[in-house]
Amino acid sequence: MTLSFITRWRDELPATYTALSPTPLNNARLIWHNTELANTMSIPSSLFKNGAGVWGGETLLPSMSLLAQVYSGHQFGIWAGQLGDGRGILLGEQLLADGTTMDWHLKGAGLTPYSRMGDGRAVLRSTIRESLVSEAMHYLGIPTTRALSIVTSDSPVYRETVEPGAMLMRVAPSHALWSFRTFLLSPRAGKGSSVG
């Protein structure tokens, strides 16, 4: 079975992203995948048998359109100005059999133009925690992203201590971020152009 991806975000919202590819980790390896979720998304089990592959940003599937999203908003109750995917890349919007879509978003994918002072990486500890919490929220009936896979590596990531670099593939019907007021901060759209 071939997975079908559409490019709606790329085609309809050109002022809201930068196209770029993930930066693979050293000796990346898939350590977990969500079999139940993969089955509901009709993802062939063979995709999980080829090492890190797409799960670690090393390969792409046909029709994927990679981009880091830019947005602006509040952080911690304070207007933060331009924000964006500082360590995540939207790999594509999968078109499911029922006509709905599911975004594939790779967290820990490396530096983006929106990384600010960060390194663009995630660590194994936090990807495991996010996976557990997102799945718990899902089963409690709270809409959220869902964890599809975790990749670990030999790449050192420096936090309070040195930790193994990791990537988390998370999926959701949309990765558009909304708050009570949303603005685009983009030269293409005009600085401060309101979209909501």
ROSE-228202 format. One record per atom (N, C-alpha, C): x, y, z. Coordinates in steps of 0.001 Angstrom, whole numbers, padded with zeros to 6 digits, always signed. Each point is the difference from the previous one (the first is absolute). Last residue first. Layout:
% ROSE-228202
XYZ/...
//
This chain:
% ROSE-228202
-006193+036459+012228/-001025-000524+000895/-000374+000988+001057/+003451+000528-003341/-000739-001084-000647/-001088-000531+000922/+003505+004663-000872/-000911-000780+000830/-000676-001086-000822/+004937+002545-000412/-001262-000206-000699/-000896-000912+000824/+004674+001675+000900/-001157+000269+000833/-001329-000185-000703/+003994+000604-003180/+000196-000152+001444/-001271+000381+000754/+000074-002071-004902/+000005+001335+000577/+000039-000123+001505/+000272-003623-003226/-001361+000381+000359/-000084+001448+000456/+004160-001988-001274/-000909-000262-001121/-001408+000467+000309/+003450+000238+003296/+000202+001004-001048/-000966-000193-001159/-001344-001503+004966/+000726-000500-001148/+000191+001111-001014/-002752-001504+004515/+001149+000895-000055/+000887-000509-001111/-005477-000517+001641/+001131-000464-000792/+001094+001045+000087/-004018-001131+003729/+000566+000892-000999/+001070-000737-000788/-004506-000811+003711/+001138-000534-000737/+000435+001007-001053/-003111-000736+004870/+000323+000908-001102/+001252-000510-000680/-001950-002556+003394/-001117+000933-000138/+000252+001040-001081/+002502-004363-000912/-000234+000600+001305/-001155+000975-000178/+002518-004479-002822/-000940+001107+000112/-000037+000496+001435/+002903-003271-003871/-000074+000459+001382/-000879+001234+000062/+000570-004533-003410/-000178+001449+000067/-000165+000384+001461/+000505-004484-001927/+001007+000570+000884/-000050+001528-000039/-003706-004367-000951/+000623+001256-000418/+001067+000386+001015/-002115-004252+000211/-000729+000489-001169/+000552+001323-000519/+003471-003103+002440/-001239+000658+000411/-000742+000426-001261/+004929-002700+002089/-001004+000214-001032/-001235+000649+000623/+005756-001020+000761/-001314+000194+000581/-000975+000355-001109/+005203-002109+000995/-000973+000257-001057/-001350+000118+000684/+005128+000767+001947/-001354-000476+000249/-000854+000346-001207/+005602-000629+001439/-001029+000635-000817/-001325-000678+000301/+005246+000774+002567/-001129-000827-000421/-000890+000798-000939/+005215-000225+002939/-000926+000684-000889/-001074-000958-000482/+002707-000521+004737/-000067-000451-001389/-001036+000796-000793/+002677+002309+004101/-001040-001009-000197/+000003-000447-001454/+002887+002971+004148/+000033-000469-001384/-001003-001147-000119/-001057+003784+003572/+001070-000978-000182/+000027-000355-001480/-002779+003347+001041/+000641+000053+001317/+001183-000964+000035/-000765+000454-004634/-001009+000657+000823/+000633+000204+001382/+001624-001684-005225/+000394+000595+001276/-001165+000748+000630/+000929-004382-003505/-000751+001248+000103/+000230+000528+001413/+002358-003876-003691/-000149+000601+001327/-000771+001313-000086/-000218-004568-003169/+000281+001443-000016/-000175+000569+001404/-000902-004576-001557/+001261+000223+000699/+000390+001476-000001/-005259-001955-000170/+001228+000102-000785/+001224+000047+000905/-005948-000998-000742/+001106+000453+000844/+001280-000051-000816/-005698+000278-000945/+001331-000391-000469/+001004+000528+001017/-005689-001033-000293/+001153+000616+000662/+001268-000605-000585/-005700+000672-001490/+001254-000750+000117/+001045+000800+000764/-004756+001195-000311/+000041-001094-000963/+001285-000812+000114/-003358+003522+003142/+001354-000483-000253/-000058-001205-000924/-003540+004309+000341/+000241-001374+000443/+001398-000413-000415/-002942+004901+001237/+000823-000762-000934/+000149-001408+000550/-004402+002136+001597/+001411+000358+000080/+000742-000651-001155/-005189+000331+002856/+000681+000114-001295/+001435+000503+000165/-002861-002919+003551/+000470+001376-000154/+000750+000111-001324/-001930-004049+002230/-000919+000755-000843/+000377+001454-000190/+002327-003782+002236/-000904+000713+000905/-000996+000864-000775/+003430-002335-002264/-000919-000996+000556/-000903+000566+001085/+003277+002839-002006/-000868-000535-001053/-001036-000956+000584/+003363+001612+002866/-001007+001021-000300/-000972-000491-001063/+003648-002771+000966/-000927+000040+001137/-001108+001015-000257/+003464-000164-003128/-000870-001174-000115/-000990-000070+001159/+003209+003425+000080/-000922+000208-001128/-000936-001190-000173/+003386-000254+003334/-001030+000979+000342/-000988+000179-001146/+003742-002853-000678/-000876-000531+001048/-001150+000952+000302/+003320+001463-003041/-000747-001133-000545/-000997-000546+001010/+003030+003372+001350/-001051+000532-000869/-000852-001116-000585/+003715-001300+002610/-001014+000670+000820/-001133+000535-000871/+003718-001818-002190/-000762-001056+000684/-001123+000626+000817/+002958+002934-001995/-000855-000615-001021/-000813-001146+000598/+003177+002257+002730/-001180+000828-000264/-000899-000598-001075/+004079-002288+001116/-000836+000146+001198/-001289+000769-000308/+003431-000368-003346/-000798-001208+000187/-000969+000138+001164/+001402+004463-002501/+000729-001065+000685/-000942-001165+000262/+000460+004188-003940/-000778-000533+001116/+000845-001095+000638/+001333+004589-003321/-000044-001417+000346/-000975-000287+001137/+001606+004323-002036/-000831-000735-000942/-000191-001466+000331/+002299+003754+002420/+000854-000834-000853/-000800-000842-000992/-001049+005159+002432/-000004-001446+000190/+000911-000727-000966/-001326+004838+000455/+001226-000384+000703/+000119-001516+000167/-003117+001513-003789/+000469+001025+000936/+001274-000481+000684/-002857-002116-003565/+000558-000659+001186/+000412+000978+001090/-001927+000384-004724/-000763+000454+001158/+000520-000603+001305/+001569-001047-004546/+000163+001451+000142/-000672+000560+001253/+001595-004971+000410/-000840+000659-000998/+000261+001500+000123/+002477-005063+001746/-000180+001448-000032/-000920+000438-001127/-000712-005018+001701/+001160+000848-000265/-000361+001471-000051/-002975-003854+001090/+000505-000172-001363/+001197+000882-000344/-003293-000855+003870/+001413-000303+000212/+000752-000118-001305/-005078-000945-000369/+000577+000851+001047/+001421-000453+000296/-003780-000430-004186/+001189-000619+000585/+000657+000977+000973/-005112-001003-002360/+000898+001043+000489/+001145-000657+000752/-004549-000902-003451/+001167-000681+000575/+001004+001082+000366/-005689+000055-000778/+001336+000586-000149/+001044-000890+000655/-004932-001194-002144/+000786-000117+001222/+001390+000550-000292/-005527+000060-002199/+001459+000058-000103/+000634-000144+001375/-004883-001771-002678/+000613+000925+000952/+001512-000010-000191/-002955-002917-002455/+000025+001361-000520/+000551+001032+000966/-000279-004959+000417/-001304+000619+000236/-000068+001458-000464/+004058-002649-000301/-001032-000629-000830/-001367+000658+000168/+004330+003042+000936/-000472-001304+000462/-001153-000495-000866/+004387+003426-000586/-001413-000102-000331/-000448-001412+000349/+004230+003100+001982/-000455-001266-000562/-001501+000056-000239/+003974+003728+000300/-001382-000184+000414/-000517-001268-000679/+005328+001658+001448/-001054-000124-000988/-001357-000185+000640/+004303+001177+002152/+000428-000803-001148/-001077-000125-001062/+001541+003651+003962/-001198-000650-000519/+000408-000743-001263/+003245+001312+004209/-000268+000172-001426/-001265-000769-000348/+002962+002199+004658/-000927-000913-000651/-000194+000336-001459/+002392+002449+003540/+000648-001307-000098/-000894-001032-000665/-001179+004651+000493/+001419+000114+000283/+000743-001311-000065/-004618+002413-001883/+000503-001346+000253/+001508+000063+000184/-002518+004486+001195/-000032-000945-001106/+000520-001350+000428/-000939+005812+001152/+000343-001326+000504/+000048-000920-001204/-000276+005693+001096/+000143-001138-000912/+000457-001241+000755/-002053+003299+003278/+000372+000335-001374/+000099-001246-000851/-001379+000393+004749/+001363-000429-000311/+000435+000376-001409/-003632+001383+004312/+000144-000007-001452/+001457-000279-000349/-002060-001914+004555/+000638+001206-000533/+000104-000120-001516/-001554-003500+003112/-000809+001180+000251/+000546+001302-000536/+002051-004353-000726/+000019+000280+001436/-000719+001310+000321/+000516-000102-004839/+000637-001067+000767/+000029+000439+001453/-002746+001463-004989/+000383+000197+001389/+000706-001240+000543/+000058+001340-005352/-000993-000120+001052/+000577+000259+001366/+000895-001348-005757/+000311+000896+001106/-001083-000146+001043/+002504-002936-004431/-001210+000577+000569/+000429+000974+001089/+001881-003836-004066/+000264+001228+000750/-001340+000554+000459/+002014-005210-001654/-001019+001036+000066/+000478+001195+000821/+002494-003869-003195/-000050+000477+001385/-000947+001194+000025/+000341-004394-003653/+000020+001416+000327/-000017+000233+001504/-000204-003891-004576/+000588+000331+001291/+000037+001500+000245/-002782-003898-002822/+000390+001389-000225/+000468+000568+001330/-001131-005107-002733/+000185+000768+001232/+000513+001386-000362/-000832-003612-003230/-000943+001115+000182/+000120+000714+001334/+002242-004809-000210/-000441+000792-001154/-001074+001024+000399/+003385-001327+003786/-000988-000741-000768/-000441+000873-001170/+004928+000044+002657/-001316+000600-000166/-000907-000958-000742/+004720-000291+003426/-000615-000226-001307/-001364+000682-000022/+002712+000571+003796/+001042-000434-000937/-000522-000226-001412/-002143+001261+004501/+000289+001054-000964/+001053-000360-001026/-002050-002845+003505/+001163+000762+000435/+000408+001072-000987/-003672-002879-000830/-000218+000318+001415/+001157+000814+000580/+000016-001895-004449/-000801+001227+000060/-000168+000459+001446/+003697-003408-000079/-000747+000390-001193/-000716+001327+000135/+002378-003406+003140/-000580+001306+000312/-000831+000528-001169/+000555-005105-000362/+000801+000901+000830/-000715+001309+000258/-002296-003406-002442/+001174+000483-000727/+000820+000986+000816/-004406-002120+000990/+001033-001037-000001/+001296+000441-000653/-004392+002295+000355/+000635-000010+001316/+001148-001001+000073/-002795+000516-003863/+000674+001286+000213/+000740+000049+001331/-002806-003726-001277/+001336-000045-000607/+000765+001313+000195/-004638-000669+001241/+000968-000388+001034/+001419-000035-000550/-003850+003289-002026/+000484-001381-000105/+001057-000303+001062/-004116+003483+000426/+001446+000044-000243/+000514-001432-000047/-004655+002012+000794/+000355-000873-001135/+001477+000100-000371/-002504+001955+003825/+000438+000900-001069/+000424-000767-001254/-001352-002258+003962/-001140+000861-000331/+000338+000972-001125/+003451-002827+001624/-001039-000780-000681/-001187+000873-000377/+003444+001911+002574/+000471-000266-001366/-001044-000778-000789/-000802+000688+004579/-000172+001233-000767/+000430-000199-001451/+000712-003601+002927/-001440+000256-000122/-000256+001239-000853/+004510-001100+001104/-000594-000939-000961/-001473+000293-000229/+004209+002960+001510/-001363-000168+000474/-000758-000848-001023/+005489+000020+001175/-001030+000596-000845/-001368-000425+000506/+005771+000166+001371/-001409-000225+000331/-000861+000577-001102/+004788+000025-000244/-000117-000817+001210/-001445-000281+000393/+003578+001470-004388/-001384-000009+000459/-000091-000895+001228/+004504+002671-001599/-000694-001283-000045/-001392+000133+000611/+004980+002805-001810/-001400+000042+000427/-000635-001375-000139/+004777+002096-000502/-000397-001360+000367/-001429-000037+000551/+001161+004799-000411/+001027-001035-000171/-000499-001348+000510/-003437+003800-002011/+000814-000271+001180/+001044-001068-000318/-002495+003620-003627/-000003-001312+000661/+000946-000060+001198/-002811+004114-002093/+001414-000330+000154/+000071-001323+000749/-004187+002060-003289/+000540-000345+001316/+001509-000228-000063/-002247+003364-003584/+000047-001429+000310/+000519-000226+001413/-002892+004335-002495/+001314-000537+000346/-000118-001462+000389/-002981+004941-001331/+000234-001381-000430/+001416-000414+000387/-003317+003629+002430/+001245-000090-000751/+000187-001462-000367/-004688+003158+001336/+000963-001084+000193/+001295+000268-000751/-004295+002571-000164/+000027-000525+001367/+001020-001105+000227/-001548+002466-004124/+000664+000963+000886/+000236-000549+001400/-002360-002440-003590/+001433+000154-000267/+000722+000965+000933/-004566-002823-000389/+000493+000902+001042/+001492+000285-000164/-002645-002938-002946/-000965+001030+000380/+000519+001023+001006/+002595-003855-001839/-000640+000690-001113/-000835+001207+000427/+002232-002876+003215/+000993+000614-000887/-000670+000857-001065/-002808-002510+002819/+000677+001067+000753/+000988+000739-000900/-002224-003760-001883/-000893+001134+000245/+000711+001142+000722/+001190-004545-002193/+000893+001131+000291/-000797+001277+000252/-000582-005852+000466/-000387+001202-000734/+000890+001154+000465/+000367-005769-000147/+000202+001267+000698/-000446+001145-000898/-000467-005782+000631/-000265+001185-000807/+000151+001256+000856/+001961-005452-000111/-000617+001065+000779/-000123+001241-000870/+000064-005303-001515/+000716+001267-000065/-000753+001035+000820/+000340-005693+000073/-000839+001185+000000/+000884+001248+000000/
//
